[in-house]
Amino acid sequence: MAPIRFEHTYAGLPERFYARIHPEQVPAPQLIRVNEALAAQLGLDMDWLTSADGVAMLSGQCLPESAEPIAMAYAGHQFGGLSPQLGDGRAHLIGEMLDKDGVRFDLHLKGSGRTPYSRRGDGKAALGPVLREYIVSEAFAALGIPGTRTLAATLTGESVQRETALPGAVLARVAQSHVRVGTFQYFAIRDDQEGITALADYVIDRHYPELLEAENKYLALFEAIAMRQAGLIAQWMGVGFIHGVMNTDNMQVAGETIDFGPCAFMDRFHPEKVFSSIDAMGRYAWNRQANMAQWNLARLAEALLPLMHAEQQKAIAAAEAVLGEFSDAFDAHYMRIFSAKLGLAGNRAGDGDGDNGAFIKDTLSTMADGEVDFTLFFRRLTALAGGEGDSISVVRLFKHREQAQGWLEGWQQLRSATDKVIRGMRHSNPVYIPRNHRVEQAIVAAHDGNFAPFHALVELLAHPFEEQAGCEHYELSPETHEEVLETFCGT
């Protein structure tokens, strides 16, 4: 008997919210890795998870009696174009469980087969995207950035056809929610006001119970979602992360990063950097992510307007006010994060010598001109501030060293040398990130049956702020022949 008991609050909603369907069978499931720390937090027994029965569950082959697998319905704007029906086309929500702190989490299998929402897809996942999501999602957890987590990855023993035949795999991921902006859009498109109300009430009950007594709980819900997104996007930008597919179906209402597809961390900094092979127009470039989050939130507001106020114009005015608050909140988070990264005291954004905002803007411009490695720059600056490095190691990162020297002199005048600020720099500037070429190397090796680089990278990234002996090569920028300039969705 499985030592796990699933609950099903989402499956308690009306059946038009989802389709009941079991994962597809695969020929030879084989465990790649189980996340031991996450399993412990969820109160799951590792011996059982790694047993034949556990692997059968993690790959969707044999589910506990308490499981009620469903595929969730949703819509979404994809690169600005509205798709009225998307949904879980290659994923199954198996059920919900409470962790040791009483927090409710979904267990979701990705790559587990066709559903009624698959359209022309095969419902499968290739090994590469599964490993990428495992690596990046767990790196996010260690960096302290909210996101879905990976419980396990399994091989399926079959091939999936993309440009070529690739090994198939299933990702078992955990999240506080799989409700998206696109879930609300799904019902709004169909003018299903009962559905929108039921979904909004569900999200409040599960994720924002403090709003139950609010004077206007639906407006308060919109504001709460917006505020979480403001902080999340600023955190992405603070580590040079580019999501790549910030469609409304990939914005989750609980404030967690979801769907690590063609995502990437920048090496050489440029504010307009794009990696996704399908983002030809740069819609979701690094420096556009806050604007696009606000755009997505406006689509959420459109769905919620009838609940916010009986008079449409008053509802629109209230929603617009929240969207303005989003901008202010994002700016405040962004200023705080980059002030900490640079070791600047306070969070000042006014005119004059104490203008952190102007200095941050100048810093990023200088970094872009100098084609500087984003992570190395901030880490070497941290070493310099803490007396563990020298200015030469910073200046050498820049293509234009005279410009860099001038910037460094300005930084020395503005920075704070207090122990608290230096500790803040160390906790804001990671030593290790999932560099694209290292992720790609791990995937290539796994395709040849060698999972050692994947395991090593996952273990390294569990401690991103600590220098680890013998791992200095993981800190470095890629050589020219190692650079990964484009990333792919995997579907």
N, C-alpha and C positions, 0 to 999 in steps of 0.2 A: 504493500500500500504506500502511495506517495506521501511523504511528510510535508505536504503543502495543501492548503485549503484556499481555493480562490473564491473571491466575492465578485459581484457583477452589478455595480450600481449603474454603469452606462447601459448595459444590456437591459436594465429595467425601464429605459425610455421607450417610447413607441417604436414599433418595428421598422418604420420608414427611416429611422436614423442609421440603420445598418442592415447587413445581410448575415444570416446565420450560415456559416460554411466552415468546413474543416480544412486544415492544411492538407496539401497533397502528399502522397507517399513518395519516398525517394529510395533508391536501391541500397545504399550503404552509408548511413550516417556515421560520421567519425568526428570526435571532439578535437577541436584545435586548441581552445583555451577557455577556461572558466575564470571569471573574476572573483577571486576568493574573498577580497575585502568587501565587495558589494554583496556577495552571497551572505556573508556574516551579518552585515547591516540588515539584510532582509530576513534574517533568521532561518536561512536555508542550510540544510546539511550538505557539506561538501562531498562526503562519501556517497550520498545518494545522487547528487547532481552529476558526479563523474561516473556513476554506474551505468549499466546498459539502460535501465529505466529512466535515469536522469537525462541521458543523451537522447533517448527517444522523445522525451518531452521537449527538450531544447531545440530539437530539429522538427518538431511538430508531428512526429510519427505515432506516438502513443501518449495521449493526454490523460491526466488524472480525471477521475469521475467528476470532480468539482469544476472542471473547465467547461466553459461555454463559448467556444471560439466564434468571433464575429469579424466581419470586415466593415469598417466605418465609412459612411457616406460623407462626402464633402465636395465642394466646388472650388474655384480659385481663379484669380488672375495670374496667368503665367506670362511673364515678360510683358505685362500690360494688356494682354488679350484674355478675355473672360472665357473660361471653360465651365459650362454649367454643371457638368458631372465629372468628377474625378474619383475620389474615394480610394480606399486601400486596394490597389490593383495587384499588389504582390506582398500583402501583409495580413496578419491576423492578430486581433486582440484576444489573448487567451483568457485573461481574467485580471483581477486586482488583488493585491495583498497589502497588508500593513507591515511596515518595518518595525524595528525595535523601539522607535520613538513614537509609534502610532501614526506615522505618515502613510497615506495611501498611495500606492504605485501601481501602474499598469505593467503587465508583462506582454510584450508585443513581439511577434516573430516577423522578420523581414526576409523576403525571398522564399516564402513558404507556399507559393503556388497561386494559381489563378483564382480570381473571385469575380462576382458580377460586375466589378468596376475595372477589370483589367483592360478593357477595350481590346486592342490587338496585341497586348503584351503577353509574354509567357508566364508572368507571375514569379519568375525566378530571380535570383541574385548571383552574380559572378563573385568569385573569391576576392578579387582585388578591391571592389567597393566595400565589401564586408570588413576586410582587414583595415581599410582606410577609416571606416567609421569607428571601429574598435579603438584604433590608435588615437584618433583625434578626440573622440568623445571622452575617453579616459584622461587624455591630456587636459581637456577642459576642466574636468573634475579636480585634478591636481592644481590647476591654475586658479581655482576658485570661481570659475565662470559657470553660471547655471546652464545645464544642458542635459539631454537624455544620456543615460548611461548604458554601457554594454555589459550584460551578464555573461554571455558566452558567444562563441562562434563555432560552427560545425561545418564540416564538409558534407556534401550530400551523396557523393559517389557517382554523380552524373555530370554531363557537360551541358553548358548553356551556350547558345549561339549568339554572339554579338558580331563584331567585325570578323572574329575568328571563334573557334570553339574554345571555351574557357571552363575551368573547374567551377561547379556550382557550390554554393554555400548558403547557410542560413545564419542570420544575426538575431540573437535574443536580446532585445533592448528593454530598458526600464525607464519609465518617465512618470512624472506626477500627473501628466495629462497627455492625451493625443487629440484633444479638441483644438481646432485651428480657427483662424479668421475665416478660412474657406468653409468651415462647418456652418458658421452663421450665414455665409453667403448662399450656401446650398438651399436653405429654407427661404431666404429673402427672394432669391430668383423665382421661387415657386409661389411667392406671396403667401407663405405658410406662417401666419402670425402665431398660431398655436405652437408650431415647431420652434420658432425663434424664442418665444417665451419659455417653453419647457427647457430649451438648451441654456438660456441665460440663467434660469433658476437653478439648473443643475450645476453650472459653473460657479455660481455664487455659493451654493451649499457646499460644494466640494473644495473649492480653491480660495474663496473669499468670504468665509462665514462671518467675518467682522462687519460685512456690509448688510447683513440681514435686517438690521435696525435703521439703516440709512433712510433719510427722508425720500430720496429718489435713488433706489438701489441700482437701477439699470444705468443711470448716468454715472453713479459711483463706480459701477463695474467697469464701464468704459474708461474712466479715469484711472482706475487701479491697473488695468491691463496696459494702458499707455505709459504709466510711470515705470512699470517693470521693464517695458521694452526700451525706454530711454536709458535706464541703467545698463541693460544688457548690451545694447549696440555700442555704448561707450566702452564697455569692457572688451568687446571684440576688437575695437580699433586700437585699444591700448596695448594689445599684443600683436598688432599687424595682421589680424585675421580677416579674411574675405570669405563670406558665406558662399557666394556664387549663384544661389538660386533663391533669392528672397521673395519668392512668390507668396501670395496670400495663403496658399495651402501649406506653406512652410513657415508660417508664423503661428506659434502656439500660444494659447491664452494664459498659461500659467507662468510665462516669462522664462521658459527654458529654450535653449538652442535646439532645434530639431532638424533632422535630415541633413547629415553631413555628407553631401554628395560631392560636387566639384569644388569643394572648399580648399583653401590653402592659406598658409602663413607666408607673408612676404619675406623674401631675402633682401634684395636691393629695394630700397624704399622709393615708391612713387605714389603720390596720392590718388592717381587715376588708375592704379594697377587693377587688372582683371586677369583671372586665371581660367574661368569656366569657358569651355569650348563652345557653349551655346549662347554666351553673352557677347554677341558680336558688336553691340552698340555700347557696351560698357555701362549698362543700366545699373548694375550692382557692384560698381567699382568701390574700392576701399572708402573713398571720401564721399560717396553718395549713399552709404548705407543708412544713415540717420534720416535723410530725406525720403528714402524708399520705405523705411519703417513708418514714417508719418503718412506716406501715401497709402500703405496697407491699412493703417489705423483708420484712415478716412473711409475706406471700404467697409471696415467693421462698423463705423458710425452709421453708414448708410443702412446697414441691416438693423441696427438698434434704434434708429430714430423713432419709429412708432412707439417704442417702449419708454423713451426718454421724456416725451411730453405729448399730450394730445394735440397740441397745435404745432404743425410742422415747422414753422418759422422759429418758434421758441426752441424746439428740439435742435434745429440746425445751429442756432446761436450758441446753445449750450455745448454742442459737439465741437464747434469751432474754437470755443474757449479752451476746451481740453486739449485740442491739437496745438494751440498756442502754448499751453502749459508743458506739453511734450517737448517742444523746442527749448523752452527755458530749462527744463529738467535735464535734457540731454546735454545742453551747454554746460550746466553746472557739474554733471558727472564727468564730462570730457575734460573740463578745466581741472577738476580735482585729480583725475587719473594722470594727466600729463604733467601737472605740477609735481605730483609725487615721483613720477618717473625721472624728472629733471632735478629733483632735490630743491625745488623752490618752496619757500615758506608760504604758508597760507594758500589762498585760493583766489587771489585778487584778480579782478578783471576791469579795473578802472583805468583812467588815463594816468600818465606820469611814469616815474621810475618803477613803481610797483606793479606795472601792468603785465601780469603773467600771460594773459591772452596774446598780446602782441609778441612776446618773446617766444611763446610756443609756436605761433604761426611762422615766425622767422626761423626757428629751429627746423621745422618740417620743410620749409623752403630750401634751407641750406643743405639738409639731408638729401633732398631730391636732386638738387644741383650736383651734389657730390657723389650721387649713386651709392649711398652708404647702406650697408647691411643694417636693417632695422634693429634686430635683436642684439647683434654684436655692439652696435653703437651705444645702446642704453646700458648694456652690461659693463662695457669698458668705462663708461662714464661713472657708473656705480663704483667700480674698483678705484677710479681716480678720486672720487669723493671720500671713499673710506680709507685712503692712504695705502691701497694695495696695488695701485697701478700708476702710470705716468701719462702725461699729456701726449707724448709721442704716439703711444698706442692708440689713442683716440684719433689724432690728426691723420695717421696713416690710413685710416679707413676711407678718407675722402679723396675723391678724384682731384679736387681743387684745394690744395693744402693751405694756401694763403687765406682763402675764404674761411676755411675751417679754423685756422688759428685766430682769426678775428672773432669768429663766433665764440670760441672757447674763452677768450678774454672777457667777453660780455657775460658768459655764463658764470665765470669765477666771481664776477662782481655781484651777480644776482642770487647765486645759490646760497643755501643755508648749510652751515657745517655742524649743526647740532646732531647729537647721537640719534634723536628721534627721527629726524629727516633722513639721515643716512640709512637707518633701519627701514624706513618707508621705501627708499630706493631699492634696497635689497629684496623687499617683498613685492615690489612692483615690476621688477625687471628680471625675467627668468633667464637662467643660464641655457636651458634647453627648451626647444619647441619642436613640434613634429615637422622638421624641415622636409620640404617636398621631395627632395632627392633621397632622403633617408626612408621616407614612406615608400617611395617607388622601389628602392632597392629591396626593402622587405617584401614587397608584393612579388617582384620578379623572382626572388629566391623561393618564395612560397609556391609559385607556379612550378618550380623544379622540385618541390617536395621538401624544401629546407625552411622550416619555420623558426629557426634559431634567431635570425635577424629581427623577425617580428616580435618574438618574446623579449629579446634584449631591448628593443625600442620601447615597448610597453612598460617594462620595468624601469628603464631610465627615466621616462617621462612621468613616472609616479612621484618624482622628487625634483621638480623643475627648477627650484631656486637654490639647490645645493650642488656645489661642484663635486663631481664623483671621479675618483681616481681611475685613470685609464680610459676615460671617456671624453678626453679633450677634443677628439676629432668630431664628436657630435655637435660641438659648439660652432664649428666653422662654417662659413659660407660654402656653397657648392663651387667646384671648379666649373669652368665654362662648359665642358662636355657633360657635366652632371646636372646642369640646370633643368628644371621642369617648368616649362613656360605655359603649359596648358593642362587642365584637369578635366575629367569627364564624369558625367552623371552616373553611368553604369546601367541605366535601364535600356 
